Amino acid sequence: MSEPIANSAASATLTIAAAASLLTLGRLLAKRLNGQPLLRYEPRRPVPWTGWPALVLLSPLLLSLLGKLILGAEPTVSPLSERWTALTVGLTAPIAGPSGAAAAGAGATVTAALTAVAPSFVREGSFLGAALLMTMLQVTVTAATYVALAAVAGASRLDLGLPADVRQFWGDVRIGGIAFLAALLPTYALQVLLNWLLQPQSGHPFVEQFMATPSVGIMTGIALAAVVGAPVFEETAFRLLLQGWLEKPAGRLQADTVAVSTDESEIERAPIDDHGNGQLVVTMIEQVDAPATADAVAGAANSGGDASLPAGANGASMNASNWPIAVTAVAFGLAHWGHGASPAPLVLLGLVLGYLYSRTHRIVPAIACHMLFNALTMWLLLLEYLQQ
């Protein structure tokens, strides 16, 4: 692709993205002015885990931040995995009991097995190999986390934020896509403004690696890590584990006043709602014995993670505090410290991702939104590569 064509493609991409973002923001604003919620609130019981799983899963990001590790050489992979293994066993075993220690040991075994093949992947400074290894680690440990939470903490599918079926999955992807369009213009505008004001000397290590030695291999490695590994891993850690745990002391779920059912035999799924959200509207066959108040939502949480709220169910006590969203958003931004001006825009994006989780209590919308953001960045980076 010639430079003029690549420039035209980049300009067209940015123009279309900005227009789509403005249109989406306008439609959402009109929805709010009409008194409708941006996204239906779907309650569920408090999660059965503490903050330790989030700390364990986030430990690689913390170590990466403190050590300013950059993928591409063996020392940046092997010590990271060794410390992750140690933290997984050391932090989880004392608080989870024998079964928890066994689960932690199993996770550590998987991590150690992947670490053992690291030299073959990263010898000769293979960026693609290192990125592939890290993506494998992220996806594998994330999957092991879901299994461990179900086996050790007794977490249900609803607790884990998983969709009820394929139809709900694609509805969640659509929600994430709408959120991506809505957040796109504000986030990129803030990024451009901060770059202009601060003129940072450093950027994202992936981008810097690519700009230093542009190649198809490096581009593939970046795309793999950014579009697949990072969204799945980070959204599970920040939104599901950390924010899910923080919502317990925040009192968001009204656990003291609402009896929440997780028995799928008590749930009857109705057709898709008329708001076009692709969400399943759920009616309870057996009513929960709870105070008849608007905020009680009468056990509307269910195994599918969906609820049809009665009038007034979006009251103050249902949304007693939004600080879990803010805390996880700030933590999300700080995890990218040292990537130029990225932390501030990523805090803004983190607020959107946290809002998605707080309303749906499912993880797919946030993962989809995160993936789309990173995919757009990769597309623009690819166009820049083609110009060269």
Secondary structure by P-SEA (a helix, b strand, c coil): ccaaaaaaaaaaaaaaaaaaaaaaaaaaaaaaaaccccbbbbbbccccccaaaaaaaaaaaaaaaaaccccccccccaaaaaaaaaaaaaaccccccaaaaaaaaaaaaaaaaaaaacccccccccaaaaaaaaaaaaaaaaaaaaaaaaaccccccccccccccaaaaaaaaaaaaaaaaaaaaaaaaaaaaaaaacccccccaaaaaaaacccaaaaaaaaaaacccaaaaaaaaccccaaaaaaaaaccccccccccccccccccccccccccccbbbbbbcccccccccccccccccccccccccccccccccccccaaaaaaaaaaaaaaaccccaaaaaaaaaaaaaaaaaaaccccaaaaaaaaaaaaaaaaaaaaaaaac
